[in-house]
Amino acid sequence: MLSNPAGDEKRTSLHGHWSSRMAFILAVTGSAVGLGNIWKFPYIAGQNGGGAFVLVYLVCVIVIGMPVMMSEILIGRRGRRNPIATMELLGKEEGSSGNWRLVGSMGVLAGILILSYYSVIAGWTLAYVLKSATGVFAGASAEAVGAEFGGFVGNWKAIGFYHTLFMALAIFVVARGVERGLEQAVRFMVPALLVLMLVLLGYSISSGYFGQGVAFMFTPDFDKLTWDSVLAALGQAFFTLSIGMGAIMAYGAYLPEETSITGASAAVVTADTAIAILAGLAIFPLVFANGLDPADGPGLVFQTLPLAFGQMPGGVFFSTIFFVLLAFAAWTSAIGLMEPAVAWIVEHYNRTRAQATVFIGVLIWAIGFGTVLSFNVLADTTFLAGTVFDNIDYLTSNIMLPLGGLLITIFAGWVMCRNSTSDELGSAGSLYKAWRLLARFVAPIGILFVLINAVT
Ligand code: TRP
């Protein structure tokens, strides 16, 4: 192995490297932008009363999400292994303990659980591509669109089929490796998604209810804000940025030395937040224009957007393209959700990437039937947070991701020595100081405070 001129042996990753700084940013953006922005953000905001929730969410993204993301990338790049092995290695190297690997293990598990339901919803987007293309929504009324959705998710065989199809697509790409194909897909998809969101926004503005939508999203009514909604906002910040579970750590492991971690994080956070806010701005006016309920839940996008497309000129075309893009966005996220588990199996059990992917993929597919059945056969079987789907979602977004983020910032801020982190973040200037302040104090204390208040 060649040692680099600085004298300190830098590790390299087993799985190859990103071809450029842009490739890394595109891959992380591809993982961040997904159903979280367009499907989840609007319905969670709607269920939690709008304005105040959105404000807390934005604060969480900036003061907690940003430092956690930077911490994950720097840990990943320093370890250059899968998240479990990286945490173990750095834990020992920094004079603490190899048990830090448990943070990685929790992340691997979170990724598996999240993808088990993510894939079901992504399957809905595949089905909606077909429904859109065949004109099911052309000129349809709110009732008809609602009935179409209800009939579809009420049929477990139908949504089980699309869940299976989506998992097959995800397994296919992950089995083939990190780089191939992915960069091109994201390079095209994110801008195209932005353009279509703008088309929808235009329609929303013309609906006459734009003001009401904006007011709902941005007028904070703190009386409606409970600790539960604050936790939901924190969980959503983690979910939408793909942080707290080692996915970004796994991607960081393939990052070239010279790339600026701060710059890359800022770019991803900005793009991701912009798309979520645009989705909200497009959807809420339509909710009010059609007399729908913002607190309607997971069906919200699937009931509002087809309605809007059904009424605009060229709607069949736009609607088809929109759901294709959304399926793509979900696909690039699914890849990130599997990456920690797959990288771990490849390294730990010495398997090929294809073997590891098929094993993990089939496991996730099977667990996914808990969610498939949550919308029909088991819809009335509720416990703790609700259906099986509600429980998996609550456990992962509201508990596992924040807890993972808490431990990651404690590790980067307190366990790693100053030299190690400043070496990765590349400066001792004010940006570094700001990160360290956020990672040592603001993020961990903030997360802990919200978790304690919401859970007790
Ligand atoms: N951020 C993704 C979205 O908004 C979902 C997600 C959560 C994710 N954690 C992840 C994607 C880890 C990739 C890797 O849709």
Residues whose N, C-alpha, C, O or C-beta is under 5 A from the ligand:
A	BS01	LIG	S31 A32 V33 G34 L35 G36 N37 F239 T240 L241 S242 I243 A247 S333 G336 L337
